[in-house]
Amino acid sequence: MIDVNELTDTLINVHSNKEEAKKKAENAYKWVTTSMDWQKHIGAQWVALFDKVHGTLEDTNKEMNDVITSIGNLTPVIESEEL
């Protein structure tokens, strides 16, 4: 949800304090250009996430296969009578 009053106050503050706004913009630019580097930071985080998800899926698939195998190996409790 957008707080229009807060947005208005922020815009007035930026307009009234141009030096502070400039400093914040420069700091934000530095952060984006150093911390948001795909090769150094973001790519590695995505790879770690994909590896984690893949490992979870492999574990789940193994568990499901074990359950299916167990069901296939069950001996029927009630056997039908031959007519």
mmCIF file of the N, C-alpha and C atoms, coordinates in Angstrom:
data_MODEL
# 
_entry.id   MODEL 
# 
loop_
_atom_site.group_PDB 
_atom_site.id 
_atom_site.type_symbol 
_atom_site.label_atom_id 
_atom_site.label_alt_id 
_atom_site.label_comp_id 
_atom_site.label_asym_id 
_atom_site.label_entity_id 
_atom_site.label_seq_id 
_atom_site.pdbx_PDB_ins_code 
_atom_site.Cartn_x 
_atom_site.Cartn_y 
_atom_site.Cartn_z 
_atom_site.occupancy 
_atom_site.B_iso_or_equiv 
_atom_site.pdbx_formal_charge 
_atom_site.auth_seq_id 
_atom_site.auth_comp_id 
_atom_site.auth_asym_id 
_atom_site.auth_atom_id 
_atom_site.pdbx_PDB_model_num 
ATOM 1   N N  . MET A 1 1  ? 0.842   -1.171  0.000   1.00 0.00 ? 1  MET A N  1 
ATOM 2   C CA . MET A 1 1  ? 0.000   0.000   0.000   1.00 0.00 ? 1  MET A CA 1 
ATOM 3   C C  . MET A 1 1  ? 0.892   1.241   0.000   1.00 0.00 ? 1  MET A C  1 
ATOM 4   N N  . ILE A 1 2  ? 0.496   2.230   -0.726  1.00 0.00 ? 2  ILE A N  1 
ATOM 5   C CA . ILE A 1 2  ? 1.275   3.458   -0.848  1.00 0.00 ? 2  ILE A CA 1 
ATOM 6   C C  . ILE A 1 2  ? 0.724   4.492   0.121   1.00 0.00 ? 2  ILE A C  1 
ATOM 7   N N  . ASP A 1 3  ? 1.618   5.051   0.918   1.00 0.00 ? 3  ASP A N  1 
ATOM 8   C CA . ASP A 1 3  ? 1.244   6.120   1.835   1.00 0.00 ? 3  ASP A CA 1 
ATOM 9   C C  . ASP A 1 3  ? 1.550   7.439   1.138   1.00 0.00 ? 3  ASP A C  1 
ATOM 10  N N  . VAL A 1 4  ? 0.515   8.083   0.635   1.00 0.00 ? 4  VAL A N  1 
ATOM 11  C CA . VAL A 1 4  ? 0.681   9.310   -0.149  1.00 0.00 ? 4  VAL A CA 1 
ATOM 12  C C  . VAL A 1 4  ? 1.287   10.413  0.699   1.00 0.00 ? 4  VAL A C  1 
ATOM 13  N N  . ASN A 1 5  ? 0.897   10.500  1.952   1.00 0.00 ? 5  ASN A N  1 
ATOM 14  C CA . ASN A 1 5  ? 1.444   11.549  2.831   1.00 0.00 ? 5  ASN A CA 1 
ATOM 15  C C  . ASN A 1 5  ? 2.940   11.353  3.050   1.00 0.00 ? 5  ASN A C  1 
ATOM 16  N N  . GLU A 1 6  ? 3.348   10.104  3.271   1.00 0.00 ? 6  GLU A N  1 
ATOM 17  C CA . GLU A 1 6  ? 4.775   9.824   3.461   1.00 0.00 ? 6  GLU A CA 1 
ATOM 18  C C  . GLU A 1 6  ? 5.566   10.148  2.195   1.00 0.00 ? 6  GLU A C  1 
ATOM 19  N N  . LEU A 1 7  ? 5.021   9.777   1.043   1.00 0.00 ? 7  LEU A N  1 
ATOM 20  C CA . LEU A 1 7  ? 5.669   10.080  -0.226  1.00 0.00 ? 7  LEU A CA 1 
ATOM 21  C C  . LEU A 1 7  ? 5.802   11.589  -0.418  1.00 0.00 ? 7  LEU A C  1 
ATOM 22  N N  . THR A 1 8  ? 4.739   12.313  -0.109  1.00 0.00 ? 8  THR A N  1 
ATOM 23  C CA . THR A 1 8  ? 4.761   13.776  -0.233  1.00 0.00 ? 8  THR A CA 1 
ATOM 24  C C  . THR A 1 8  ? 5.820   14.378  0.689   1.00 0.00 ? 8  THR A C  1 
ATOM 25  N N  . ASP A 1 9  ? 5.868   13.908  1.932   1.00 0.00 ? 9  ASP A N  1 
ATOM 26  C CA . ASP A 1 9  ? 6.874   14.409  2.884   1.00 0.00 ? 9  ASP A CA 1 
ATOM 27  C C  . ASP A 1 9  ? 8.285   14.123  2.383   1.00 0.00 ? 9  ASP A C  1 
ATOM 28  N N  . THR A 1 10 ? 8.504   12.938  1.825   1.00 0.00 ? 10 THR A N  1 
ATOM 29  C CA . THR A 1 10 ? 9.819   12.574  1.314   1.00 0.00 ? 10 THR A CA 1 
ATOM 30  C C  . THR A 1 10 ? 10.215  13.466  0.145   1.00 0.00 ? 10 THR A C  1 
ATOM 31  N N  . LEU A 1 11 ? 9.296   13.696  -0.769  1.00 0.00 ? 11 LEU A N  1 
ATOM 32  C CA . LEU A 1 11 ? 9.590   14.563  -1.920  1.00 0.00 ? 11 LEU A CA 1 
ATOM 33  C C  . LEU A 1 11 ? 9.882   15.993  -1.483  1.00 0.00 ? 11 LEU A C  1 
ATOM 34  N N  . ILE A 1 12 ? 9.126   16.493  -0.524  1.00 0.00 ? 12 ILE A N  1 
ATOM 35  C CA . ILE A 1 12 ? 9.388   17.842  0.000   1.00 0.00 ? 12 ILE A CA 1 
ATOM 36  C C  . ILE A 1 12 ? 10.755  17.884  0.667   1.00 0.00 ? 12 ILE A C  1 
ATOM 37  N N  . ASN A 1 13 ? 11.102  16.833  1.426   1.00 0.00 ? 13 ASN A N  1 
ATOM 38  C CA . ASN A 1 13 ? 12.398  16.766  2.093   1.00 0.00 ? 13 ASN A CA 1 
ATOM 39  C C  . ASN A 1 13 ? 13.538  16.750  1.075   1.00 0.00 ? 13 ASN A C  1 
ATOM 40  N N  . VAL A 1 14 ? 13.378  15.974  0.014   1.00 0.00 ? 14 VAL A N  1 
ATOM 41  C CA . VAL A 1 14 ? 14.404  15.916  -1.035  1.00 0.00 ? 14 VAL A CA 1 
ATOM 42  C C  . VAL A 1 14 ? 14.549  17.281  -1.698  1.00 0.00 ? 14 VAL A C  1 
ATOM 43  N N  . HIS A 1 15 ? 13.435  17.920  -1.983  1.00 0.00 ? 15 HIS A N  1 
ATOM 44  C CA . HIS A 1 15 ? 13.473  19.231  -2.638  1.00 0.00 ? 15 HIS A CA 1 
ATOM 45  C C  . HIS A 1 15 ? 14.089  20.293  -1.721  1.00 0.00 ? 15 HIS A C  1 
ATOM 46  N N  . SER A 1 16 ? 13.820  20.201  -0.429  1.00 0.00 ? 16 SER A N  1 
ATOM 47  C CA . SER A 1 16 ? 14.309  21.198  0.529   1.00 0.00 ? 16 SER A CA 1 
ATOM 48  C C  . SER A 1 16 ? 15.761  20.970  0.924   1.00 0.00 ? 16 SER A C  1 
ATOM 49  N N  . ASN A 1 17 ? 16.258  19.747  0.798   1.00 0.00 ? 17 ASN A N  1 
ATOM 50  C CA . ASN A 1 17 ? 17.619  19.409  1.224   1.00 0.00 ? 17 ASN A CA 1 
ATOM 51  C C  . ASN A 1 17 ? 18.386  18.811  0.052   1.00 0.00 ? 17 ASN A C  1 
ATOM 52  N N  . LYS A 1 18 ? 18.691  19.632  -0.908  1.00 0.00 ? 18 LYS A N  1 
ATOM 53  C CA . LYS A 1 18 ? 19.305  19.145  -2.147  1.00 0.00 ? 18 LYS A CA 1 
ATOM 54  C C  . LYS A 1 18 ? 20.672  18.499  -1.918  1.00 0.00 ? 18 LYS A C  1 
ATOM 55  N N  . GLU A 1 19 ? 21.469  19.020  -1.008  1.00 0.00 ? 19 GLU A N  1 
ATOM 56  C CA . GLU A 1 19 ? 22.788  18.422  -0.748  1.00 0.00 ? 19 GLU A CA 1 
ATOM 57  C C  . GLU A 1 19 ? 22.647  17.028  -0.138  1.00 0.00 ? 19 GLU A C  1 
ATOM 58  N N  . GLU A 1 20 ? 21.741  16.890  0.806   1.00 0.00 ? 20 GLU A N  1 
ATOM 59  C CA . GLU A 1 20 ? 21.515  15.574  1.421   1.00 0.00 ? 20 GLU A CA 1 
ATOM 60  C C  . GLU A 1 20 ? 20.961  14.601  0.378   1.00 0.00 ? 20 GLU A C  1 
ATOM 61  N N  . ALA A 1 21 ? 20.070  15.063  -0.465  1.00 0.00 ? 21 ALA A N  1 
ATOM 62  C CA . ALA A 1 21 ? 19.506  14.209  -1.515  1.00 0.00 ? 21 ALA A CA 1 
ATOM 63  C C  . ALA A 1 21 ? 20.595  13.783  -2.491  1.00 0.00 ? 21 ALA A C  1 
ATOM 64  N N  . LYS A 1 22 ? 21.494  14.714  -2.833  1.00 0.00 ? 22 LYS A N  1 
ATOM 65  C CA . LYS A 1 22 ? 22.592  14.389  -3.752  1.00 0.00 ? 22 LYS A CA 1 
ATOM 66  C C  . LYS A 1 22 ? 23.505  13.331  -3.130  1.00 0.00 ? 22 LYS A C  1 
ATOM 67  N N  . LYS A 1 23 ? 23.813  13.484  -1.845  1.00 0.00 ? 23 LYS A N  1 
ATOM 68  C CA . LYS A 1 23 ? 24.680  12.528  -1.151  1.00 0.00 ? 23 LYS A CA 1 
ATOM 69  C C  . LYS A 1 23 ? 24.020  11.143  -1.110  1.00 0.00 ? 23 LYS A C  1 
ATOM 70  N N  . LYS A 1 24 ? 22.718  11.101  -0.819  1.00 0.00 ? 24 LYS A N  1 
ATOM 71  C CA . LYS A 1 24 ? 22.007  9.818   -0.787  1.00 0.00 ? 24 LYS A CA 1 
ATOM 72  C C  . LYS A 1 24 ? 21.979  9.177   -2.169  1.00 0.00 ? 24 LYS A C  1 
ATOM 73  N N  . ALA A 1 25 ? 21.796  9.986   -3.195  1.00 0.00 ? 25 ALA A N  1 
ATOM 74  C CA . ALA A 1 25 ? 21.774  9.457   -4.564  1.00 0.00 ? 25 ALA A CA 1 
ATOM 75  C C  . ALA A 1 25 ? 23.137  8.890   -4.931  1.00 0.00 ? 25 ALA A C  1 
ATOM 76  N N  . GLU A 1 26 ? 24.206  9.581   -4.559  1.00 0.00 ? 26 GLU A N  1 
ATOM 77  C CA . GLU A 1 26 ? 25.558  9.093   -4.844  1.00 0.00 ? 26 GLU A CA 1 
ATOM 78  C C  . GLU A 1 26 ? 25.833  7.787   -4.090  1.00 0.00 ? 26 GLU A C  1 
ATOM 79  N N  . ASN A 1 27 ? 25.415  7.725   -2.840  1.00 0.00 ? 27 ASN A N  1 
ATOM 80  C CA . ASN A 1 27 ? 25.602  6.499   -2.046  1.00 0.00 ? 27 ASN A CA 1 
ATOM 81  C C  . ASN A 1 27 ? 24.803  5.346   -2.650  1.00 0.00 ? 27 ASN A C  1 
ATOM 82  N N  . ALA A 1 28 ? 23.597  5.631   -3.087  1.00 0.00 ? 28 ALA A N  1 
ATOM 83  C CA . ALA A 1 28 ? 22.770  4.592   -3.708  1.00 0.00 ? 28 ALA A CA 1 
ATOM 84  C C  . ALA A 1 28 ? 23.419  4.100   -5.001  1.00 0.00 ? 28 ALA A C  1 
ATOM 85  N N  . TYR A 1 29 ? 23.955  5.022   -5.788  1.00 0.00 ? 29 TYR A N  1 
ATOM 86  C CA . TYR A 1 29 ? 24.624  4.650   -7.033  1.00 0.00 ? 29 TYR A CA 1 
ATOM 87  C C  . TYR A 1 29 ? 25.837  3.766   -6.747  1.00 0.00 ? 29 TYR A C  1 
ATOM 88  N N  . LYS A 1 30 ? 26.632  4.137   -5.743  1.00 0.00 ? 30 LYS A N  1 
ATOM 89  C CA . LYS A 1 30 ? 27.794  3.328   -5.368  1.00 0.00 ? 30 LYS A CA 1 
ATOM 90  C C  . LYS A 1 30 ? 27.363  1.931   -4.927  1.00 0.00 ? 30 LYS A C  1 
ATOM 91  N N  . TRP A 1 31 ? 26.295  1.862   -4.141  1.00 0.00 ? 31 TRP A N  1 
ATOM 92  C CA . TRP A 1 31 ? 25.808  0.567   -3.659  1.00 0.00 ? 31 TRP A CA 1 
ATOM 93  C C  . TRP A 1 31 ? 25.359  -0.303  -4.831  1.00 0.00 ? 31 TRP A C  1 
ATOM 94  N N  . VAL A 1 32 ? 24.612  0.290   -5.754  1.00 0.00 ? 32 VAL A N  1 
ATOM 95  C CA . VAL A 1 32 ? 24.117  -0.472  -6.903  1.00 0.00 ? 32 VAL A CA 1 
ATOM 96  C C  . VAL A 1 32 ? 25.271  -0.954  -7.770  1.00 0.00 ? 32 VAL A C  1 
ATOM 97  N N  . THR A 1 33 ? 26.249  -0.096  -8.007  1.00 0.00 ? 33 THR A N  1 
ATOM 98  C CA . THR A 1 33 ? 27.345  -0.468  -8.908  1.00 0.00 ? 33 THR A CA 1 
ATOM 99  C C  . THR A 1 33 ? 28.351  -1.430  -8.272  1.00 0.00 ? 33 THR A C  1 
ATOM 100 N N  . THR A 1 34 ? 28.369  -1.522  -6.942  1.00 0.00 ? 34 THR A N  1 
ATOM 101 C CA . THR A 1 34 ? 29.303  -2.454  -6.301  1.00 0.00 ? 34 THR A CA 1 
ATOM 102 C C  . THR A 1 34 ? 28.607  -3.710  -5.791  1.00 0.00 ? 34 THR A C  1 
ATOM 103 N N  . SER A 1 35 ? 27.480  -3.556  -5.143  1.00 0.00 ? 35 SER A N  1 
ATOM 104 C CA . SER A 1 35 ? 26.803  -4.702  -4.532  1.00 0.00 ? 35 SER A CA 1 
ATOM 105 C C  . SER A 1 35 ? 25.884  -5.441  -5.491  1.00 0.00 ? 35 SER A C  1 
ATOM 106 N N  . MET A 1 36 ? 25.478  -4.800  -6.531  1.00 0.00 ? 36 MET A N  1 
ATOM 107 C CA . MET A 1 36 ? 24.527  -5.419  -7.446  1.00 0.00 ? 36 MET A CA 1 
ATOM 108 C C  . MET A 1 36 ? 25.226  -5.978  -8.686  1.00 0.00 ? 36 MET A C  1 
ATOM 109 N N  . ASP A 1 37 ? 26.510  -6.213  -8.592  1.00 0.00 ? 37 ASP A N  1 
ATOM 110 C CA . ASP A 1 37 ? 27.260  -6.768  -9.703  1.00 0.00 ? 37 ASP A CA 1 
ATOM 111 C C  . ASP A 1 37 ? 26.849  -8.217  -9.922  1.00 0.00 ? 37 ASP A C  1 
ATOM 112 N N  . TRP A 1 38 ? 26.385  -8.535  -11.116 1.00 0.00 ? 38 TRP A N  1 
ATOM 113 C CA . TRP A 1 38 ? 25.867  -9.875  -11.414 1.00 0.00 ? 38 TRP A CA 1 
ATOM 114 C C  . TRP A 1 38 ? 26.932  -10.950 -11.223 1.00 0.00 ? 38 TRP A C  1 
ATOM 115 N N  . GLN A 1 39 ? 28.106  -10.736 -11.794 1.00 0.00 ? 39 GLN A N  1 
ATOM 116 C CA . GLN A 1 39 ? 29.156  -11.759 -11.756 1.00 0.00 ? 39 GLN A CA 1 
ATOM 117 C C  . GLN A 1 39 ? 29.662  -12.010 -10.343 1.00 0.00 ? 39 GLN A C  1 
ATOM 118 N N  . LYS A 1 40 ? 29.789  -10.966 -9.547  1.00 0.00 ? 40 LYS A N  1 
ATOM 119 C CA . LYS A 1 40 ? 30.384  -11.126 -8.219  1.00 0.00 ? 40 LYS A CA 1 
ATOM 120 C C  . LYS A 1 40 ? 29.376  -11.536 -7.154  1.00 0.00 ? 40 LYS A C  1 
ATOM 121 N N  . HIS A 1 41 ? 28.154  -11.044 -7.255  1.00 0.00 ? 41 HIS A N  1 
ATOM 122 C CA . HIS A 1 41 ? 27.226  -11.235 -6.140  1.00 0.00 ? 41 HIS A CA 1 
ATOM 123 C C  . HIS A 1 41 ? 25.920  -11.931 -6.532  1.00 0.00 ? 41 HIS A C  1 
ATOM 124 N N  . ILE A 1 42 ? 25.197  -11.339 -7.437  1.00 0.00 ? 42 ILE A N  1 
ATOM 125 C CA . ILE A 1 42 ? 23.845  -11.813 -7.726  1.00 0.00 ? 42 ILE A CA 1 
ATOM 126 C C  . ILE A 1 42 ? 23.850  -13.189 -8.377  1.00 0.00 ? 42 ILE A C  1 
ATOM 127 N N  . GLY A 1 43 ? 24.708  -13.392 -9.356  1.00 0.00 ? 43 GLY A N  1 
ATOM 128 C CA . GLY A 1 43 ? 24.776  -14.686 -10.034 1.00 0.00 ? 43 GLY A CA 1 
ATOM 129 C C  . GLY A 1 43 ? 25.061  -15.817 -9.060  1.00 0.00 ? 43 GLY A C  1 
ATOM 130 N N  . ALA A 1 44 ? 25.995  -15.601 -8.164  1.00 0.00 ? 44 ALA A N  1 
ATOM 131 C CA . ALA A 1 44 ? 26.354  -16.638 -7.177  1.00 0.00 ? 44 ALA A CA 1 
ATOM 132 C C  . ALA A 1 44 ? 25.176  -16.944 -6.253  1.00 0.00 ? 44 ALA A C  1 
ATOM 133 N N  . GLN A 1 45 ? 24.413  -15.924 -5.892  1.00 0.00 ? 45 GLN A N  1 
ATOM 134 C CA . GLN A 1 45 ? 23.250  -16.141 -5.034  1.00 0.00 ? 45 GLN A CA 1 
ATOM 135 C C  . GLN A 1 45 ? 22.184  -16.964 -5.763  1.00 0.00 ? 45 GLN A C  1 
ATOM 136 N N  . TRP A 1 46 ? 21.980  -16.682 -7.040  1.00 0.00 ? 46 TRP A N  1 
ATOM 137 C CA . TRP A 1 46 ? 21.008  -17.456 -7.826  1.00 0.00 ? 46 TRP A CA 1 
ATOM 138 C C  . TRP A 1 46 ? 21.457  -18.910 -7.970  1.00 0.00 ? 46 TRP A C  1 
ATOM 139 N N  . VAL A 1 47 ? 22.730  -19.104 -8.233  1.00 0.00 ? 47 VAL A N  1 
ATOM 140 C CA . VAL A 1 47 ? 23.238  -20.475 -8.378  1.00 0.00 ? 47 VAL A CA 1 
ATOM 141 C C  . VAL A 1 47 ? 23.048  -21.240 -7.072  1.00 0.00 ? 47 VAL A C  1 
ATOM 142 N N  . ALA A 1 48 ? 23.340  -20.607 -5.942  1.00 0.00 ? 48 ALA A N  1 
ATOM 143 C CA . ALA A 1 48 ? 23.157  -21.264 -4.642  1.00 0.00 ? 48 ALA A CA 1 
ATOM 144 C C  . ALA A 1 48 ? 21.680  -21.607 -4.416  1.00 0.00 ? 48 ALA A C  1 
ATOM 145 N N  . LEU A 1 49 ? 20.797  -20.703 -4.792  1.00 0.00 ? 49 LEU A N  1 
ATOM 146 C CA . LEU A 1 49 ? 19.372  -20.955 -4.642  1.00 0.00 ? 49 LEU A CA 1 
ATOM 147 C C  . LEU A 1 49 ? 18.922  -22.123 -5.522  1.00 0.00 ? 49 LEU A C  1 
ATOM 148 N N  . PHE A 1 50 ? 19.352  -22.130 -6.786  1.00 0.00 ? 50 PHE A N  1 
ATOM 149 C CA . PHE A 1 50 ? 18.991  -23.216 -7.695  1.00 0.00 ? 50 PHE A CA 1 
ATOM 150 C C  . PHE A 1 50 ? 19.538  -24.558 -7.193  1.00 0.00 ? 50 PHE A C  1 
ATOM 151 N N  . ASP A 1 51 ? 20.768  -24.550 -6.691  1.00 0.00 ? 51 ASP A N  1 
ATOM 152 C CA . ASP A 1 51 ? 21.343  -25.786 -6.148  1.00 0.00 ? 51 ASP A CA 1 
ATOM 153 C C  . ASP A 1 51 ? 20.521  -26.304 -4.968  1.00 0.00 ? 51 ASP A C  1 
ATOM 154 N N  . LYS A 1 52 ? 20.107  -25.393 -4.100  1.00 0.00 ? 52 LYS A N  1 
ATOM 155 C CA . LYS A 1 52 ? 19.312  -25.784 -2.936  1.00 0.00 ? 52 LYS A CA 1 
ATOM 156 C C  . LYS A 1 52 ? 17.973  -26.369 -3.378  1.00 0.00 ? 52 LYS A C  1 
ATOM 157 N N  . VAL A 1 53 ? 17.302  -25.708 -4.310  1.00 0.00 ? 53 VAL A N  1 
ATOM 158 C CA . VAL A 1 53 ? 16.011  -26.189 -4.799  1.00 0.00 ? 53 VAL A CA 1 
ATOM 159 C C  . VAL A 1 53 ? 16.177  -27.532 -5.503  1.00 0.00 ? 53 VAL A C  1 
ATOM 160 N N  . HIS A 1 54 ? 17.213  -27.646 -6.295  1.00 0.00 ? 54 HIS A N  1 
ATOM 161 C CA . HIS A 1 54 ? 17.458  -28.904 -7.018  1.00 0.00 ? 54 HIS A CA 1 
ATOM 162 C C  . HIS A 1 54 ? 17.691  -30.047 -6.033  1.00 0.00 ? 54 HIS A C  1 
ATOM 163 N N  . GLY A 1 55 ? 18.472  -29.798 -4.993  1.00 0.00 ? 55 GLY A N  1 
ATOM 164 C CA . GLY A 1 55 ? 18.725  -30.826 -3.979  1.00 0.00 ? 55 GLY A CA 1 
ATOM 165 C C  . GLY A 1 55 ? 17.442  -31.224 -3.266  1.00 0.00 ? 55 GLY A C  1 
ATOM 166 N N  . THR A 1 56 ? 16.596  -30.243 -2.976  1.00 0.00 ? 56 THR A N  1 
ATOM 167 C CA . THR A 1 56 ? 15.315  -30.531 -2.329  1.00 0.00 ? 56 THR A CA 1 
ATOM 168 C C  . THR A 1 56 ? 14.440  -31.379 -3.237  1.00 0.00 ? 56 THR A C  1 
ATOM 169 N N  . LEU A 1 57 ? 14.409  -31.050 -4.525  1.00 0.00 ? 57 LEU A N  1 
ATOM 170 C CA . LEU A 1 57 ? 13.606  -31.824 -5.472  1.00 0.00 ? 57 LEU A CA 1 
ATOM 171 C C  . LEU A 1 57 ? 14.137  -33.244 -5.608  1.00 0.00 ? 57 LEU A C  1 
ATOM 172 N N  . GLU A 1 58 ? 15.457  -33.393 -5.636  1.00 0.00 ? 58 GLU A N  1 
ATOM 173 C CA . GLU A 1 58 ? 16.034  -34.740 -5.723  1.00 0.00 ? 58 GLU A CA 1 
ATOM 174 C C  . GLU A 1 58 ? 15.649  -35.562 -4.500  1.00 0.00 ? 58 GLU A C  1 
ATOM 175 N N  . ASP A 1 59 ? 15.724  -34.951 -3.306  1.00 0.00 ? 59 ASP A N  1 
ATOM 176 C CA . ASP A 1 59 ? 15.347  -35.654 -2.074  1.00 0.00 ? 59 ASP A CA 1 
ATOM 177 C C  . ASP A 1 59 ? 13.874  -36.056 -2.119  1.00 0.00 ? 59 ASP A C  1 
ATOM 178 N N  . THR A 1 60 ? 13.029  -35.133 -2.584  1.00 0.00 ? 60 THR A N  1 
ATOM 179 C CA . THR A 1 60 ? 11.594  -35.412 -2.666  1.00 0.00 ? 60 THR A CA 1 
ATOM 180 C C  . THR A 1 60 ? 11.327  -36.536 -3.657  1.00 0.00 ? 60 THR A C  1 
ATOM 181 N N  . ASN A 1 61 ? 11.990  -36.505 -4.809  1.00 0.00 ? 61 ASN A N  1 
ATOM 182 C CA . ASN A 1 61 ? 11.810  -37.564 -5.799  1.00 0.00 ? 61 ASN A CA 1 
ATOM 183 C C  . ASN A 1 61 ? 12.241  -38.915 -5.247  1.00 0.00 ? 61 ASN A C  1 
ATOM 184 N N  . LYS A 1 62 ? 13.348  -38.950 -4.515  1.00 0.00 ? 62 LYS A N  1 
ATOM 185 C CA . LYS A 1 62 ? 13.825  -40.205 -3.926  1.00 0.00 ? 62 LYS A CA 1 
ATOM 186 C C  . LYS A 1 62 ? 12.810  -40.729 -2.928  1.00 0.00 ? 62 LYS A C  1 
ATOM 187 N N  . GLU A 1 63 ? 12.282  -39.830 -2.090  1.00 0.00 ? 63 GLU A N  1 
ATOM 188 C CA . GLU A 1 63 ? 11.281  -40.246 -1.107  1.00 0.00 ? 63 GLU A CA 1 
ATOM 189 C C  . GLU A 1 63 ? 10.038  -40.789 -1.801  1.00 0.00 ? 63 GLU A C  1 
ATOM 190 N N  . MET A 1 64 ? 9.597   -40.126 -2.839  1.00 0.00 ? 64 MET A N  1 
ATOM 191 C CA . MET A 1 64 ? 8.412   -40.586 -3.577  1.00 0.00 ? 64 MET A CA 1 
ATOM 192 C C  . MET A 1 64 ? 8.672   -41.946 -4.215  1.00 0.00 ? 64 MET A C  1 
ATOM 193 N N  . ASN A 1 65 ? 9.841   -42.127 -4.798  1.00 0.00 ? 65 ASN A N  1 
ATOM 194 C CA . ASN A 1 65 ? 10.183  -43.422 -5.395  1.00 0.00 ? 65 ASN A CA 1 
ATOM 195 C C  . ASN A 1 65 ? 10.221  -44.520 -4.334  1.00 0.00 ? 65 ASN A C  1 
ATOM 196 N N  . ASP A 1 66 ? 10.739  -44.193 -3.147  1.00 0.00 ? 66 ASP A N  1 
ATOM 197 C CA . ASP A 1 66 ? 10.768  -45.165 -2.051  1.00 0.00 ? 66 ASP A CA 1 
ATOM 198 C C  . ASP A 1 66 ? 9.350   -45.553 -1.636  1.00 0.00 ? 66 ASP A C  1 
ATOM 199 N N  . VAL A 1 67 ? 8.464   -44.570 -1.569  1.00 0.00 ? 67 VAL A N  1 
ATOM 200 C CA . VAL A 1 67 ? 7.071   -44.845 -1.199  1.00 0.00 ? 67 VAL A CA 1 
ATOM 201 C C  . VAL A 1 67 ? 6.422   -45.722 -2.258  1.00 0.00 ? 67 VAL A C  1 
ATOM 202 N N  . ILE A 1 68 ? 6.615   -45.398 -3.516  1.00 0.00 ? 68 ILE A N  1 
ATOM 203 C CA . ILE A 1 68 ? 6.027   -46.178 -4.613  1.00 0.00 ? 68 ILE A CA 1 
ATOM 204 C C  . ILE A 1 68 ? 6.554   -47.608 -4.591  1.00 0.00 ? 68 ILE A C  1 
ATOM 205 N N  . THR A 1 69 ? 7.858   -47.754 -4.353  1.00 0.00 ? 69 THR A N  1 
ATOM 206 C CA . THR A 1 69 ? 8.449   -49.096 -4.271  1.00 0.00 ? 69 THR A CA 1 
ATOM 207 C C  . THR A 1 69 ? 7.859   -49.863 -3.099  1.00 0.00 ? 69 THR A C  1 
ATOM 208 N N  . SER A 1 70 ? 7.697   -49.185 -1.958  1.00 0.00 ? 70 SER A N  1 
ATOM 209 C CA . SER A 1 70 ? 7.120   -49.839 -0.776  1.00 0.00 ? 70 SER A CA 1 
ATOM 210 C C  . SER A 1 70 ? 5.704   -50.301 -1.053  1.00 0.00 ? 70 SER A C  1 
ATOM 211 N N  . ILE A 1 71 ? 4.931   -49.481 -1.710  1.00 0.00 ? 71 ILE A N  1 
ATOM 212 C CA . ILE A 1 71 ? 3.549   -49.847 -2.029  1.00 0.00 ? 71 ILE A CA 1 
ATOM 213 C C  . ILE A 1 71 ? 3.537   -51.052 -2.963  1.00 0.00 ? 71 ILE A C  1 
ATOM 214 N N  . GLY A 1 72 ? 4.430   -51.073 -3.926  1.00 0.00 ? 72 GLY A N  1 
ATOM 215 C CA . GLY A 1 72 ? 4.506   -52.191 -4.864  1.00 0.00 ? 72 GLY A CA 1 
ATOM 216 C C  . GLY A 1 72 ? 4.915   -53.489 -4.203  1.00 0.00 ? 72 GLY A C  1 
ATOM 217 N N  . ASN A 1 73 ? 5.630   -53.400 -3.082  1.00 0.00 ? 73 ASN A N  1 
ATOM 218 C CA . ASN A 1 73 ? 6.105   -54.595 -2.389  1.00 0.00 ? 73 ASN A CA 1 
ATOM 219 C C  . ASN A 1 73 ? 5.150   -55.081 -1.300  1.00 0.00 ? 73 ASN A C  1 
ATOM 220 N N  . LEU A 1 74 ? 4.018   -54.431 -1.111  1.00 0.00 ? 74 LEU A N  1 
ATOM 221 C CA . LEU A 1 74 ? 3.072   -54.832 -0.065  1.00 0.00 ? 74 LEU A CA 1 
ATOM 222 C C  . LEU A 1 74 ? 2.388   -56.143 -0.437  1.00 0.00 ? 74 LEU A C  1 
ATOM 223 N N  . THR A 1 75 ? 2.166   -56.939 0.557   1.00 0.00 ? 75 THR A N  1 
ATOM 224 C CA . THR A 1 75 ? 1.417   -58.179 0.367   1.00 0.00 ? 75 THR A CA 1 
ATOM 225 C C  . THR A 1 75 ? -0.041  -57.857 0.662   1.00 0.00 ? 75 THR A C  1 
ATOM 226 N N  . PRO A 1 76 ? -0.939  -58.230 -0.219  1.00 0.00 ? 76 PRO A N  1 
ATOM 227 C CA . PRO A 1 76 ? -2.349  -57.933 0.031   1.00 0.00 ? 76 PRO A CA 1 
ATOM 228 C C  . PRO A 1 76 ? -2.825  -58.581 1.327   1.00 0.00 ? 76 PRO A C  1 
ATOM 229 N N  . VAL A 1 77 ? -3.599  -57.865 2.107   1.00 0.00 ? 77 VAL A N  1 
ATOM 230 C CA . VAL A 1 77 ? -4.108  -58.388 3.372   1.00 0.00 ? 77 VAL A CA 1 
ATOM 231 C C  . VAL A 1 77 ? -5.306  -59.284 3.101   1.00 0.00 ? 77 VAL A C  1 
ATOM 232 N N  . ILE A 1 78 ? -6.148  -58.927 2.178   1.00 0.00 ? 78 ILE A N  1 
ATOM 233 C CA . ILE A 1 78 ? -7.318  -59.728 1.848   1.00 0.00 ? 78 ILE A CA 1 
ATOM 234 C C  . ILE A 1 78 ? -7.109  -60.300 0.453   1.00 0.00 ? 78 ILE A C  1 
ATOM 235 N N  . GLU A 1 79 ? -7.149  -61.594 0.376   1.00 0.00 ? 79 GLU A N  1 
ATOM 236 C CA . GLU A 1 79 ? -6.990  -62.232 -0.916  1.00 0.00 ? 79 GLU A CA 1 
ATOM 237 C C  . GLU A 1 79 ? -8.359  -62.656 -1.426  1.00 0.00 ? 79 GLU A C  1 
ATOM 238 N N  . SER A 1 80 ? -8.577  -62.497 -2.680  1.00 0.00 ? 80 SER A N  1 
ATOM 239 C CA . SER A 1 80 ? -9.877  -62.863 -3.225  1.00 0.00 ? 80 SER A CA 1 
ATOM 240 C C  . SER A 1 80 ? -9.973  -64.381 -3.360  1.00 0.00 ? 80 SER A C  1 
ATOM 241 N N  . GLU A 1 81 ? -11.169 -64.898 -3.224  1.00 0.00 ? 81 GLU A N  1 
ATOM 242 C CA . GLU A 1 81 ? -11.394 -66.328 -3.401  1.00 0.00 ? 81 GLU A CA 1 
ATOM 243 C C  . GLU A 1 81 ? -11.608 -66.630 -4.870  1.00 0.00 ? 81 GLU A C  1 
ATOM 244 N N  . GLU A 1 82 ? -11.067 -67.719 -5.300  1.00 0.00 ? 82 GLU A N  1 
ATOM 245 C CA . GLU A 1 82 ? -11.292 -68.099 -6.690  1.00 0.00 ? 82 GLU A CA 1 
ATOM 246 C C  . GLU A 1 82 ? -12.666 -68.726 -6.801  1.00 0.00 ? 82 GLU A C  1 
ATOM 247 N N  . LEU A 1 83 ? -13.377 -68.410 -7.844  1.00 0.00 ? 83 LEU A N  1 
ATOM 248 C CA . LEU A 1 83 ? -14.720 -68.965 -8.038  1.00 0.00 ? 83 LEU A CA 1 
ATOM 249 C C  . LEU A 1 83 ? -14.693 -70.218 -8.849  1.00 0.00 ? 83 LEU A C  1 
# 
